[in-house]
Amino acid sequence: MTDNRPLIKHIKNHDALFTDLALIRNAHAAQLGFGEYGYHKTPKFISPDGQRQCIEPERSIVLPNLSTLKGVKTILTEVLPGLCLVAKSDLGFRYPTAALAGFDAPFIKRFRSEYFHRVGEDRNICRPTNLSYGIKSRGKGDNRQEYEIWVPDDQLQQDPLPLFIDKYGEDLPDDVRDFATKTPIVHGWMGVKRAAFEALYHDPQVTGDLVICLGFSVDVYNIGARPDLSFSHELQSSIAVSNVELEWEIMGYYAPSNHPFDHDVVWQAINNSLSAIGDPIAEVYAEQVIPIQESKTERILSTIRAQGISSEQIASMNLKPWEFLQTASSHRRKPKDPSRSINLLGRLNRLFYQSERKLPSLRYIHDLIAE
């Protein structure tokens, strides 16, 4: 890719990618005069009853299409005094996501897979790897709880629950732990291409002594019309919904060296930052925003339900998330030709590369939002 976006690489190595990103962020903070500050990840949130919860502090808006976010990076710096984009922090990837819980569930279960293309590989292929399993609280208006693990390649077809319980142990709230033990059911899929970049936000009136680290992302996505991504005759497509989401998430913060940690002070700065950033963005895009209070994962559920797919049909399909890592199903057959197996990976690729509703390239997204 271009020199000014060194983190859009043809690699699948998460560790190398985010190590590079951390180095770039630290160097940028030093240039802004925060060289003596230390970086800290977003701390766990301690609830009034003393439970330590993994909280994902983020906000987002949903817009009709990518063109509405043309030049958004420039717009952000104009309407947000104190916000400084981290130069050369851009990265991009594509991923399919499955919603694994219904509307009656207290939380959302999700499987997600990321893929970085190898050098020289056909870029019209989305071959999922790096499967993650997670649980989130519902909606997108508050600081949602999120718990996530990456499933080892040699355990992709096993129940990830033991890994999940082992990682979070006693930090897992009882209601989340109880929900985690329920069998996941695949309700539907979406394909996403994400262009992301980082920023530092410092306003003493909002953040106090802290410098808040933000991750911005522009997600362009398609949601399947049916849980198994087969063709919908009602829609004349295997894609039901296409939108774009602008998201900003607290990644961590910088504090002066030897600065004493105070849980309430840090979380006040985080929540103040979310509001201080969100209000100007909402004003800029007020006329284009689609008023949706669902997370993208939840939008899969409402999209599938809108197509009249019943819970009984979903249960009878009995889809497994790892089936979409396979080129061809070992046991599913085409209804009109039982001699032919179903290519689930091919169906998944249609969420990214269907000619009539093709998701744009990562290069195109980055160029557009930087204009």
C-alpha positions as CSV (number, residue, x, y, z in Angstrom):
1,M,0.0,0.0,0.0
2,T,1.1,3.6,0.0
3,D,3.9,4.9,2.2
4,N,1.6,7.0,4.4
5,R,-0.4,4.0,5.4
6,P,2.2,1.5,6.5
7,L,-0.1,-0.6,8.6
8,I,-2.3,-1.7,5.8
9,K,-0.2,-4.7,5.2
10,H,-0.5,-8.1,3.5
11,I,0.0,-10.0,6.8
12,K,-2.0,-12.1,9.3
13,N,0.2,-11.5,12.3
14,H,-1.8,-9.6,14.9
15,D,1.1,-9.3,17.3
16,A,3.4,-7.6,14.7
17,L,0.6,-5.3,13.5
18,F,-0.4,-4.0,16.9
19,T,3.2,-3.7,18.1
20,D,3.9,-1.4,15.2
21,L,0.8,0.5,16.0
22,A,1.8,1.0,19.6
23,L,5.3,2.2,18.6
24,I,3.7,4.8,16.2
25,R,1.3,5.9,18.9
26,N,4.0,6.4,21.5
27,A,6.2,8.3,19.1
28,H,3.3,10.6,18.2
29,A,2.5,11.2,21.9
30,A,6.1,12.2,22.5
31,Q,6.0,14.7,19.6
32,L,2.9,16.3,21.2
33,G,4.9,16.8,24.4
34,F,3.7,13.8,26.3
35,G,7.0,11.9,26.2
36,E,7.1,11.5,30.0
37,Y,3.6,10.1,30.1
38,G,3.0,6.3,30.4
39,Y,0.5,4.4,28.4
40,H,-2.3,2.4,30.2
41,K,-5.0,0.1,28.7
42,T,-8.6,0.8,29.5
43,P,-9.0,-0.5,33.0
44,K,-11.7,-2.9,34.1
45,F,-14.8,-1.2,35.5
46,I,-15.5,-1.9,39.1
47,S,-19.3,-2.0,39.7
48,P,-20.9,-0.7,42.9
49,D,-21.0,-4.3,44.2
50,G,-17.3,-4.7,43.6
51,Q,-17.4,-6.9,40.5
52,R,-14.7,-6.2,37.9
53,Q,-16.3,-6.0,34.5
54,C,-14.6,-5.9,31.1
55,I,-16.2,-2.7,29.6
56,E,-15.9,-1.6,26.0
57,P,-16.4,2.2,26.0
58,E,-17.5,3.1,22.5
59,R,-20.1,5.0,20.5
60,S,-21.1,4.9,16.9
61,I,-23.5,6.3,14.3
62,V,-25.0,4.4,11.3
63,L,-25.2,6.1,7.9
64,P,-26.7,5.1,4.6
65,N,-23.5,4.6,2.6
66,L,-19.8,5.2,2.5
67,S,-20.0,8.4,0.5
68,T,-21.6,10.2,3.4
69,L,-18.2,9.9,5.3
70,K,-16.1,11.4,2.6
71,G,-13.4,13.4,4.2
72,V,-14.4,12.5,7.8
73,K,-10.8,12.6,9.1
74,T,-10.5,16.2,8.2
75,I,-14.0,16.9,9.6
76,L,-13.1,15.3,12.9
77,T,-10.1,17.5,13.4
78,E,-12.1,20.6,12.5
79,V,-15.0,20.0,14.9
80,L,-13.0,18.5,17.8
81,P,-10.5,20.9,19.4
82,G,-8.0,18.8,21.3
83,L,-8.2,15.9,18.9
84,C,-5.0,14.9,17.1
85,L,-5.0,12.1,14.6
86,V,-2.0,9.7,15.0
87,A,0.0,9.9,11.7
88,K,0.5,6.6,9.9
89,S,-1.8,4.7,12.2
90,D,-4.1,3.5,9.5
91,L,-4.9,-0.1,9.3
92,G,-7.6,-2.1,7.5
93,F,-9.1,-5.6,7.4
94,R,-12.2,-7.5,6.4
95,Y,-14.1,-9.9,8.6
96,P,-17.3,-12.0,8.7
97,T,-19.3,-11.9,11.9
98,A,-22.0,-14.3,13.1
99,A,-24.8,-13.4,15.6
100,L,-25.2,-16.4,17.9
101,A,-28.1,-15.3,20.1
102,G,-31.7,-14.3,19.6
103,F,-33.8,-11.3,20.7
104,D,-34.8,-13.0,23.9
105,A,-31.2,-13.5,25.1
106,P,-29.9,-11.1,27.8
107,F,-26.6,-10.7,25.9
108,I,-25.2,-11.3,22.4
109,K,-22.9,-14.1,21.5
110,R,-20.6,-13.5,18.5
111,F,-18.1,-15.3,16.4
112,R,-15.8,-13.2,14.3
113,S,-13.0,-14.0,11.9
114,E,-10.4,-11.7,10.5
115,Y,-8.3,-12.2,7.4
116,F,-5.2,-10.3,6.2
117,H,-4.4,-11.2,2.6
118,R,-1.0,-12.8,1.7
119,V,1.2,-11.0,-0.8
120,G,0.1,-11.9,-4.3
121,E,-3.1,-13.7,-3.2
122,D,-6.4,-13.2,-5.1
123,R,-8.1,-10.3,-3.3
124,N,-11.5,-11.5,-4.4
125,I,-11.3,-14.3,-1.9
126,C,-12.2,-13.8,1.8
127,R,-10.9,-16.8,3.5
128,P,-11.6,-16.5,7.3
129,T,-9.0,-17.3,9.9
130,N,-8.3,-16.2,13.5
131,L,-11.8,-17.1,14.8
132,S,-12.8,-15.2,18.0
133,Y,-15.7,-16.0,20.3
134,G,-17.2,-13.3,22.5
135,I,-20.1,-12.1,24.6
136,K,-21.4,-8.5,24.7
137,S,-24.2,-6.7,26.5
138,R,-27.0,-5.5,24.3
139,G,-27.4,-2.2,22.5
140,K,-24.8,0.4,21.7
141,G,-25.7,3.4,23.8
142,D,-23.9,2.6,27.0
143,N,-20.5,1.3,28.0
144,R,-21.1,-2.3,27.0
145,Q,-19.5,-5.2,28.7
146,E,-17.4,-7.3,26.3
147,Y,-15.6,-10.6,26.8
148,E,-13.6,-12.1,23.9
149,I,-11.2,-14.9,23.3
150,W,-9.3,-16.0,20.2
151,V,-9.8,-19.7,19.4
152,P,-6.6,-21.7,18.6
153,D,-6.6,-23.0,15.1
154,D,-6.4,-26.6,16.3
155,Q,-9.6,-26.1,18.4
156,L,-11.8,-24.3,15.8
157,Q,-14.4,-27.1,15.8
158,Q,-14.6,-27.5,19.6
159,D,-16.7,-25.7,22.2
160,P,-14.8,-22.5,23.1
161,L,-16.5,-22.2,26.4
162,P,-13.7,-23.8,28.5
163,L,-11.2,-21.3,27.1
164,F,-13.6,-18.5,27.7
165,I,-14.2,-19.5,31.4
166,D,-10.5,-20.1,31.9
167,K,-9.5,-16.7,30.6
168,Y,-11.9,-14.6,32.7
169,G,-12.3,-16.9,35.7
170,E,-13.8,-15.2,38.7
171,D,-13.9,-11.8,36.9
172,L,-16.9,-13.1,34.9
173,P,-20.1,-11.7,36.4
174,D,-22.6,-14.4,37.3
175,D,-25.2,-13.4,34.7
176,V,-22.6,-13.5,31.9
177,R,-21.2,-16.8,33.1
178,D,-24.7,-18.3,33.1
179,F,-25.3,-17.0,29.6
180,A,-22.0,-18.3,28.4
181,T,-23.0,-21.9,29.2
182,K,-26.0,-21.8,26.8
183,T,-25.5,-23.4,23.4
184,P,-24.8,-20.8,20.7
185,I,-27.2,-20.8,17.7
186,V,-26.2,-19.1,14.5
187,H,-28.9,-16.6,13.5
188,G,-27.1,-14.9,10.6
189,W,-24.0,-13.3,9.1
190,M,-22.5,-10.1,8.0
191,G,-19.4,-9.2,6.0
192,V,-17.4,-6.1,7.1
193,K,-14.5,-4.1,5.6
194,R,-13.0,-1.8,8.2
195,A,-10.7,1.2,7.8
196,A,-9.4,2.2,11.1
197,F,-7.0,4.9,12.6
198,E,-6.1,6.2,16.0
199,A,-6.2,9.6,17.6
200,L,-5.2,11.3,20.9
201,Y,-7.6,13.5,22.7
202,H,-6.6,16.0,25.4
203,D,-8.8,18.8,26.8
204,P,-8.1,19.5,30.5
205,Q,-11.8,20.5,31.0
206,V,-12.8,17.0,29.8
207,T,-9.9,14.7,30.4
208,G,-8.1,16.3,33.3
209,D,-4.4,15.3,33.4
210,L,-5.0,12.3,31.1
211,V,-4.6,12.0,27.3
212,I,-7.3,9.6,25.9
213,C,-6.4,7.2,23.2
214,L,-9.1,6.7,20.6
215,G,-9.6,4.1,17.9
216,F,-11.8,5.4,15.0
217,S,-13.2,3.0,12.4
218,V,-15.3,3.2,9.3
219,D,-17.1,-0.1,8.8
220,V,-18.8,-0.8,5.5
221,Y,-20.9,-3.9,5.8
222,N,-23.5,-6.2,4.2
223,I,-25.9,-8.3,6.2
224,G,-27.1,-11.6,4.7
225,A,-30.8,-12.1,3.9
226,R,-30.9,-15.6,5.3
227,P,-28.9,-17.3,8.1
228,D,-27.1,-19.6,5.7
229,L,-26.6,-16.7,3.2
230,S,-28.6,-18.6,0.5
231,F,-30.5,-16.6,-2.1
232,S,-33.7,-14.8,-1.0
233,H,-36.3,-14.8,-3.7
234,E,-38.2,-12.0,-2.0
235,L,-35.1,-9.8,-2.2
236,Q,-33.7,-11.3,-5.3
237,S,-30.4,-11.2,-3.5
238,S,-28.4,-13.0,-0.8
239,I,-27.8,-9.5,0.8
240,A,-30.6,-7.7,2.7
241,V,-28.9,-4.6,4.2
242,S,-25.9,-2.5,3.3
243,N,-24.8,0.5,5.5
244,V,-21.7,2.1,6.9
245,E,-20.9,2.8,10.6
246,L,-18.5,5.4,12.1
247,E,-17.3,4.2,15.5
248,W,-15.0,5.7,18.1
249,E,-13.7,3.5,21.0
250,I,-11.5,4.3,24.0
251,M,-8.4,2.2,23.6
252,G,-6.5,3.4,26.7
253,Y,-4.9,6.6,28.0
254,Y,-1.6,8.3,28.7
255,A,-1.0,9.6,32.3
256,P,2.0,11.5,33.7
257,S,4.7,9.2,35.0
258,N,4.0,7.9,38.5
259,H,0.5,9.3,38.3
260,P,-1.6,7.5,41.0
261,F,-4.4,5.4,39.5
262,D,-7.9,6.5,40.5
263,H,-10.6,4.3,39.1
264,D,-13.3,7.0,39.3
265,V,-11.1,9.7,37.8
266,V,-10.1,7.6,34.9
267,W,-13.7,6.5,34.1
268,Q,-15.0,10.1,34.4
269,A,-12.4,11.2,31.8
270,I,-13.5,8.3,29.6
271,N,-17.2,9.0,29.8
272,N,-16.6,12.8,29.4
273,S,-14.5,12.1,26.3
274,L,-17.2,9.9,24.7
275,S,-19.8,12.7,25.1
276,A,-17.4,15.5,24.1
277,I,-16.6,13.6,20.9
278,G,-20.0,12.2,20.1
279,D,-22.0,15.5,20.3
280,P,-20.1,17.4,17.5
281,I,-20.1,14.2,15.3
282,A,-23.9,13.8,15.8
283,E,-24.4,17.4,14.8
284,V,-22.3,17.2,11.7
285,Y,-24.2,14.1,10.4
286,A,-27.6,14.8,11.9
287,E,-29.4,14.8,8.6
288,Q,-27.9,11.5,7.4
289,V,-27.9,9.4,10.6
290,I,-30.0,6.3,10.6
291,P,-31.5,6.2,14.2
292,I,-30.4,2.7,15.2
293,Q,-29.7,1.6,18.8
294,E,-28.6,-1.9,17.9
295,S,-25.1,-3.0,17.6
296,K,-24.0,-4.4,14.2
297,T,-24.3,-7.9,15.6
298,E,-27.9,-7.2,16.7
299,R,-28.7,-5.8,13.3
300,I,-28.1,-9.2,11.9
301,L,-31.0,-10.5,14.1
302,S,-33.4,-7.8,13.2
303,T,-32.6,-8.1,9.5
304,I,-33.2,-11.9,9.5
305,R,-36.4,-11.4,11.5
306,A,-37.6,-8.8,9.0
307,Q,-37.3,-11.4,6.2
308,G,-39.7,-13.7,8.0
309,I,-37.2,-16.3,9.1
310,S,-38.6,-18.2,12.1
311,S,-36.7,-19.5,15.1
312,E,-37.8,-23.0,14.0
313,Q,-36.1,-22.5,10.7
314,I,-32.9,-21.2,12.3
315,A,-32.9,-24.2,14.7
316,S,-33.5,-26.7,11.8
317,M,-30.5,-25.3,9.9
318,N,-28.3,-26.0,12.8
319,L,-25.4,-23.9,11.4
320,K,-22.0,-24.0,13.0
321,P,-19.8,-21.0,12.9
322,W,-16.8,-23.0,11.7
323,E,-18.7,-24.2,8.7
324,F,-18.0,-20.9,7.1
325,L,-14.3,-21.6,7.4
326,Q,-14.7,-24.6,5.1
327,T,-14.6,-24.4,1.3
328,A,-17.4,-27.0,1.0
329,S,-19.8,-28.6,3.5
330,S,-19.2,-32.2,4.3
331,H,-22.9,-32.9,4.8
332,R,-25.0,-30.1,3.4
333,R,-26.4,-30.6,-0.1
334,K,-28.0,-28.3,-2.6
335,P,-31.8,-28.7,-2.4
336,K,-32.3,-29.1,-6.2
337,D,-29.2,-31.3,-6.7
338,P,-28.4,-33.5,-3.6
339,S,-25.3,-34.8,-5.4
340,R,-23.6,-31.4,-5.0
341,S,-22.4,-30.1,-1.7
342,I,-23.0,-26.5,-0.5
343,N,-20.0,-24.2,-0.7
344,L,-20.5,-22.1,2.4
345,L,-17.3,-20.2,1.9
346,G,-18.6,-19.1,-1.5
347,R,-21.8,-17.8,0.1
348,L,-19.7,-15.9,2.6
349,N,-17.7,-14.4,-0.1
350,R,-20.9,-13.0,-1.7
351,L,-21.3,-10.7,1.3
352,F,-18.0,-9.1,0.3
353,Y,-17.8,-9.5,-3.5
354,Q,-21.4,-9.9,-4.9
355,S,-21.1,-7.8,-8.1
356,E,-24.2,-5.7,-7.6
357,R,-23.4,-4.8,-3.9
358,K,-19.7,-5.3,-3.7
359,L,-17.9,-3.9,-0.6
360,P,-15.3,-1.3,-1.6
361,S,-11.6,-2.0,-1.3
362,L,-9.7,-1.0,1.9
363,R,-7.6,1.3,-0.2
364,Y,-10.7,3.1,-1.5
365,I,-12.2,3.5,1.9
366,H,-9.0,5.0,3.3
367,D,-8.6,7.4,0.4
368,L,-12.2,8.5,0.6
369,I,-12.2,9.3,4.4
370,A,-8.9,11.1,4.1
371,E,-10.0,13.5,1.3
